[in-house]
Amino acid sequence: MTETDEFLRYVVQKLVEFPDEVVINPREEGGKTTYLLSLRQGDVGRLIGKGGATIKAIRDLAMASAEKHGKKVAVEILE
């Protein structure tokens, strides 16, 4: 598990109501890792936040963490 994996798991589980139902699947493609987040429908809004502010912050921090190691990442929520 990479630092970015651990970071995402920690942050997402702290923000949702049902942390045990969070599933994070990394998908490698063309030198970029896309993290696909699956969670309970009621928790999607919590993770997105008002105007998308929360998910934007999570994406920015994940990208900054990955860049430290010369990698590229994206974070997507599966609905």
Secondary structure, 3 states (H helix, E strand, C coil): CCHHHHHHHHHHHHHCCCHHHCEEEEEEECCEEEEEEECCHHHHHHHHCHHHHHHHHHHHHHHHHHHCCCCEEEEEEEC
